[in-house]
C-alpha cells in the first residue's frame, strides 16, 4: 500500500513539474512572439529589450536564445549601431556555428564593412570644415574653428600643427604680421617635426623681414591707440622703410620671388597668385604719371615676350579654370597689337573668343570689337 501511495505521489509531482515546465516554455514563447510583434511594428527599442531579456534568461530554450541573439544583432544593424551588431553576430557564429542563419549573418557583416568604408570615405573632419570656411573667406569663423582644433585635446599633433599654420596664414593675410609670427613661432616650438613647422622654418627669416613697417593691429589697448593717433597727427613720418631701387633689375628680382612661390607651393592658391603677379610684372608699365620708368614688355618687348608666353603656358596648364585666363590672353593680344604685330594679335584675340565657348562675356565682346579694327 505504501509503495502504491509513493508511486502516486511521484506521478503527481512529475505531472506538476512537467506542467510547470510547459507553462514556463509557453510564457517564453509568448515573450518571443511579443518581441517579434513589437519589431514588426517598428518598436525597435522595446523589441530589443525583450530579445535581450530572453537571451539572458537561463531557462530560455536554445532555439529561442539563438533567435533572440540574431535579432539583437539585426535591430542594432537596422539602427546603424554597427559595433553592437558585429559583436552580437560574432557571438552568434561562435555559439551556433551550424545554424542556418549564419549565411545571412555573413552577408550582412559584409554590408556593414562596405557601409563603414563608405562613411570613412565621405567623413568630414573638423579640419575640412575649417578649411571650407577659410576658402570661402569667412575668416573670423575659420580662425575660431582652427583655434578650436588646436586647443582640442582629442586633436592629433598633425591636426594641431596644421591649425596653427593656417591661423597664422589668415592673420598674416589680414596684415597682423606680429601676431602671425607669434603663432608660427609656437608652431615651430611645439611641433618641430611637423611638415608645417618645417615649411615655416625655411622662410621664417624672410617673413620676419616683412614686419619692417608699422603694424599696429595686434595687442594695442584703446588708450595707447589714442595716444599713438595723437602723435601721428603731428608726425610727418611715413613709418615705412624706403628702398631705392634705381638701377636695379626690378623685373628679374620680382620674378625670382614669384618663382620661389611656384616652386615651393606648386598647385596651391599661393601659386595662382604668384603666376598672376609674375605676369603683371612681365607685362610691365610705362605710365608717365606714376614717376616710374618703363619695365617689362614696355621696356624691352623682344626680351620679355618669350618669358611672358612661357609663364602664361605654365599658368594655363596648372590653373586652366582660373578666372584670370581671359584677361591675360587679352593683355598678350594687346601687347602684340601695340608692337604692330597684327597677325599674332589676331591669333590671341581668336583664342579669347574660342575659350568663351559661345558665351558673350566682357573679354569675348572686347576681342570681337578689336578684331574689327586692328589699325592704330
KAWO-V465509 format. One record per residue. RES is the residue in one small letter. SS is DSSP state (h for helix, s for strand, l for the rest). NEAR is the number of other C-alpha atoms within 10 Angstrom. Layout:
((RES & SS & NEAR) (RES & SS & NEAR))
//
This chain:
((x & l & 6) (x & h & 7) (x & h & 8) (x & h & 9) (x & h & 10) (x & h & 11) (x & h & 12) (x & h & 12) (x & h & 12) (x & h & 12) (x & h & 12) (x & h & 12) (x & h & 12) (x & h & 12) (x & h & 12) (x & h & 12) (x & h & 12) (x & h & 12) (x & h & 12) (x & h & 12) (x & h & 13) (x & h & 12) (x & h & 12) (x & h & 14) (x & h & 16) (x & h & 12) (x & h & 13) (x & h & 18) (x & h & 16) (x & h & 12) (x & h & 17) (x & h & 23) (x & h & 13) (x & h & 16) (x & h & 23) (x & h & 20) (x & h & 13) (x & h & 17) (x & h & 19) (x & h & 11) (x & l & 9) (x & l & 11) (x & l & 13) (x & h & 19) (x & h & 14) (x & h & 13) (x & h & 24) (x & h & 23) (x & h & 12) (x & h & 21) (x & h & 27) (x & h & 16) (x & h & 15) (x & h & 24) (x & h & 21) (x & h & 12) (x & l & 12) (x & l & 10) (x & l & 13) (x & l & 20) (x & l & 14) (x & h & 12) (x & h & 11) (x & h & 17) (x & h & 22) (x & h & 20) (x & h & 16) (x & h & 26) (x & h & 22) (x & h & 23) (x & h & 22) (x & h & 24) (x & h & 26) (x & h & 22) (x & h & 20) (x & h & 20) (x & h & 21) (x & h & 11) (x & l & 12) (x & l & 14) (x & l & 14) (x & h & 20) (x & h & 12) (x & h & 16) (x & h & 26) (x & h & 20) (x & h & 13) (x & h & 20) (x & h & 24) (x & h & 18) (x & h & 15) (x & h & 22) (x & h & 18) (x & h & 10) (x & h & 11) (x & l & 15) (x & l & 11) (x & l & 10) (x & l & 12) (x & l & 9) (x & l & 16) (x & h & 17) (x & h & 11) (x & h & 9) (x & h & 20) (x & h & 14) (x & h & 10) (x & h & 18) (x & h & 17) (x & h & 11) (x & h & 13) (x & h & 19) (x & h & 12) (x & h & 12) (x & h & 14) (x & h & 13) (x & h & 12) (x & h & 11) (x & h & 10) (x & h & 10) (x & h & 9) (x & l & 8) (x & l & 10) (x & l & 10) (x & l & 9) (x & h & 15) (x & h & 18) (x & h & 11) (x & h & 14) (x & h & 23) (x & h & 20) (x & h & 13) (x & h & 17) (x & h & 20) (x & h & 12) (x & l & 9) (x & l & 12) (x & l & 13) (x & h & 18) (x & h & 12) (x & h & 13) (x & h & 24) (x & h & 23) (x & h & 13) (x & h & 20) (x & h & 25) (x & h & 17) (x & h & 16) (x & h & 22) (x & h & 21) (x & h & 11) (x & l & 12) (x & l & 10) (x & l & 10) (x & l & 16) (x & l & 12) (x & h & 15) (x & h & 15) (x & h & 18) (x & h & 24) (x & h & 25) (x & h & 22) (x & h & 28) (x & h & 27) (x & h & 23) (x & h & 22) (x & h & 24) (x & h & 24) (x & h & 19) (x & h & 19) (x & h & 20) (x & h & 17) (x & h & 11) (x & l & 12) (x & l & 16) (x & l & 19) (x & h & 25) (x & h & 20) (x & h & 18) (x & h & 25) (x & h & 20) (x & h & 12) (x & h & 21) (x & h & 24) (x & h & 20) (x & h & 16) (x & h & 25) (x & h & 22) (x & h & 11) (x & h & 14) (x & l & 19) (x & l & 15) (x & l & 14) (x & l & 17) (x & h & 13) (x & h & 20) (x & h & 23) (x & h & 15) (x & h & 14) (x & h & 18) (x & h & 17) (x & h & 10) (x & h & 10) (x & h & 16) (x & h & 10) (x & h & 11) (x & h & 15) (x & h & 13) (x & h & 9) (x & h & 10) (x & l & 15) (x & l & 11) (x & l & 13) (x & l & 11) (x & l & 13) (x & l & 13) (x & l & 14) (x & l & 13) (x & l & 11) (x & l & 11) (x & l & 10) (x & h & 9) (x & h & 9) (x & h & 11) (x & h & 14) (x & h & 12) (x & h & 11) (x & h & 13) (x & h & 12) (x & h & 11) (x & h & 11) (x & h & 13) (x & h & 8) (x & h & 8) (x & l & 10) (x & l & 8) (x & l & 7) (x & l & 10) (x & l & 12) (x & l & 10) (x & l & 9) (x & l & 8) (x & l & 6) (x & l & 7) (x & l & 8) (x & l & 9) (x & l & 6) (x & l & 9) (x & l & 10) (x & h & 13) (x & h & 17) (x & h & 14) (x & h & 10) (x & h & 14) (x & h & 18) (x & h & 12) (x & h & 13) (x & h & 21) (x & h & 16) (x & h & 13) (x & h & 18) (x & h & 19) (x & h & 11) (x & h & 12) (x & l & 15) (x & l & 15) (x & l & 13) (x & l & 14) (x & h & 11) (x & h & 14) (x & h & 22) (x & h & 20) (x & h & 14) (x & h & 22) (x & h & 23) (x & h & 18) (x & h & 15) (x & h & 24) (x & h & 23) (x & h & 17) (x & h & 20) (x & h & 25) (x & h & 23) (x & l & 20) (x & s & 17) (x & l & 15) (x & l & 11) (x & h & 9) (x & h & 6) (x & h & 8) (x & l & 8) (x & l & 11) (x & l & 13) (x & l & 14) (x & s & 19) (x & h & 23) (x & h & 23) (x & h & 18) (x & l & 16) (x & l & 13) (x & h & 18) (x & h & 11) (x & h & 11) (x & h & 18) (x & h & 18) (x & h & 11) (x & h & 16) (x & h & 22) (x & h & 14) (x & h & 11) (x & h & 17) (x & h & 20) (x & h & 13) (x & h & 13) (x & h & 22) (x & h & 15) (x & h & 10) (x & h & 16) (x & l & 18) (x & l & 12) (x & l & 9) (x & l & 11) (x & l & 9) (x & l & 14) (x & h & 17) (x & h & 21) (x & h & 13) (x & h & 19) (x & h & 21) (x & h & 21) (x & h & 17) (x & h & 23) (x & h & 25) (x & h & 22) (x & h & 19) (x & h & 20) (x & h & 19) (x & h & 15) (x & l & 13) (x & l & 14) (x & l & 14) (x & h & 17) (x & h & 12) (x & h & 16) (x & h & 26) (x & h & 20) (x & h & 13) (x & h & 22) (x & h & 25) (x & h & 19) (x & h & 17) (x & h & 25) (x & h & 20) (x & h & 12) (x & h & 12) (x & l & 16) (x & l & 9) (x & l & 9) (x & l & 11) (x & l & 11) (x & l & 13) (x & h & 11) (x & h & 17) (x & h & 23) (x & h & 15) (x & h & 15) (x & h & 23) (x & h & 15) (x & h & 12) (x & h & 17) (x & h & 16) (x & l & 8) (x & l & 8) (x & l & 16) (x & l & 10) (x & l & 6))
//
